[in-house]
Amino acid sequence: MKLILSTFALFSSLLLFAQDSSQTFYEAGVQQEIGAKQTIEREWGREVVTYLGTVSWTSPSGKELEIKIVTSYQQLTKANGFNDRSVLALVKMNNGLIKTYDMVKRQNLPLLIRDGALVYKQNGQELISPLPATFSARFCVEGLTCFSEISL
C-alpha cells in the first residue's frame, strides 16, 4: 500500500512539474507577490517575470475592470549570443490574457504601479502613464512612444 501511495505521489509531483514548466509567463507571474521577480528557464533561453499588481481601467462603454499587469524580460539563446525581448501582458482577473505588447527593450518595461498608472524610468526620470483608453494593436505610453501588439 505504501508503495502504491508513494508511486502515486511521485507521479503527481512529476505531472505538476510538467504543468508548471509549460506555463506562460503571465500565468506564472500572477501567482507571485506584487513586485517579485521570478526567473524561468525555458527551452529557448530564460525570462525574468514580474507581477506589478492590478490597475483599475474604465472601458469605452464605461465598465470598470481590474487588469493585472505582468512583464517579462526574455533572453533568447542564439548560436552567436542572446537576443532580448521585453513583453508587457494585460491579464483579466480570471487570468485570461487580454493583450501582449512588444516593449522592444528592457528599459521600456514599467517598473511599478502608482495611483492607478504605470511608472517607467527613462533617462533617470520617472514617467507616469495611465493605461490607454482602448487596447488596440498599439500600446502608447505618454512620454515614450507606441509599442506593437504581439502574439505569443
N, C-alpha and C positions, 0 to 999 in steps of 0.2 A: 504494500500500500504506500509506504514511504517513497519507494522508487517511482511509483506512478505519479505521486504528488510532486516530487522533485523534477521529474521529466516534464510534467505539465508547467511547472513554474519556469523552468529553463526555456521551454518553447514559447511561453507567454512573453518573457523578457526579450527574447530574440525578435518576436513579432513587433513588440513595442519599439525596439531599437530601429527596425526596418521602417516603421511608420515615421519615426522622428527624423531619420536621415533623409526621407523623401519630402519633408515639409517644405513649403515655400518659405522664403524669408519673412513674409508678413505674417504667416501663421505662427512661426516661431517667435517673432517679435512681440505680438500681442500677448504672449504668455509671460513676458518679462515684467519686471518692475519698471516704472517710468524712469527714463534716463539711463538704464542699464545697457551695457554693450555686451553682445554675445558674438563670439567668433565661431562660424560654422565652416568646417572643412567639407568641400564638395569635390566631386569627380573632376570638375573643370578648374578648380582653384579654391579660394576661400572668400568668405564675406564677413563683414562686421555689421551686425544688425543692431539697430537702436529703436526702442519704442519710446516715442516722445510724449504720448498721452492722447487725450481727446480734445477736440475743438468743436464748439457749437457752431453750426453753419445753417443759414437760412436759404432754402431753395428759392428759385424764382417764383414759385407758386405760394411762397410764404410759410412752407412747412419747415419747422426747426428740427435739425438732425444732429446727432452726436457722431463725429467721424474720428476714427483712430488714425494716428499718423505714425508711420514706420519708415525708417530709412535703411538703406543697405549700401555699403561701400564694397564693391566686388572687385577682387583681383583675379583676373582670368589668366591662367597659366598658358603661356605660349612657348614655342620652341626657342624663341630668342628673348624671353623675359616675360613681363607681365603687361597685360592690357587692363586698364581700370575702367569701371563703370559705376556711376553713382545713381541710385534709384530712390525715388520717393513713392510710397504707396499710400493711398487713401482707402481706408477699410471701414466697412459697415460695423455696427455694434454686434452683429451676429457673425463677425469675422469674414464676411464675403467681401471680395475685392471690388472696389468702385473703379479706380484707375491707377495706373502706374506711369511715372514720368521719368525720362532720362535727364538727370540734372547735370550731365556732362562730366563734371569734376567734383571731387570730394568737398572742395571749398564752397560749392553751391548748395550743399545739403543744409537744411535747417538744423539748428543745434538744440532748440528747446521751444516750448510753447509758453507765451506770456500774455495774459489778458485776452485770450482767445485768438491770438495771432502767432504766426511762425516767426521765430527770431533767427536771423542769419548773421554771419560775421564776414564782412568784406573790407579788405584793406585796413584791418584793425578797428573798424567801426561796426556797430550793431545796426542792422536793418530789420525793421519790424514790418511784416506784411501779412494782412489777413488772407484767408483763402479766397480764391476768385469767386465771382458771383455765380458762375456756371463751371462745370467740369467738362471741358471740351478737349479737342486734340492738342491744345496748347495750354500750358500752365504758366501764367505770368506772375512774376514776383516784382513788386514795386521796388525800384532802385537797382534791380539787376537786369533781367531780360526774360524772355519766354522760353519755355522748355517743351519738348515734344513728348507726346504720349508714346509709350512702348507696350508691346505685348510680351508677356513672359512665357 
